[in-house]
Amino acid sequence: MLVRIANGGICGSDLHCYNHGGFGPVRVREPMILDHEISGHVAALGAGVVGVQLGAMVAVSPSSPCGPCGFCRSGEPIHCSDMCFLGSAKRTPLVQGGFADYIVCDAANAVAMAAGVDAAIGLLLLLSARLARAKWWSPTSSTSRSPSPLRSAPTIRSTSGGRAGCAGRL
């Protein structure tokens, strides 16, 4: 599906890529569009896409599990050992992110929001749901597979003239 971007979040990996050319061993090796937390309006549907209307507000999950790894096969795709992320320099060629006017995404990664939900709020709800499902809300959780995003404040920007906000620690 094609999504017209309304909001995007800035996280630590975006800041590291912008300010330092990457994070840890990951280096940006070619021009890259950052951001992997986005929401927007459905602008077009691909063949066979059902269950979502043109113009609907959706939050886009940035992660696409690989499928064949042990975590995916055991029903824990949130912990996929070969996850593909929007706006990520981990792969070559890299995966472009959501700080664009439009993005093409798999319909399975688009979560429709209820009518009237502000795009920025919907984006925060998606992020919160992902964090809760991954049990990342606890900095000491033994099931956490990566640093808790709750330790940083993902800033929400609006490209549609709507309200913008910021989420800090919970």
Secondary structure, 3 states (H helix, E strand, C coil): CEEEEEEEEECHHHHHHHHHCEECCEECCCCCCCCCEEEEEEEECCCCCCCCCCCCEEEECCEECCCCCHHHHCCCHHHCCCCEECCECCCCCCECCCCCCEEECCHHHEEECCCCCCHHHHHHHHHHHHHHHHCCCCCCCCCCCCCCHHHCCCEEEECCCCCCCECCCC
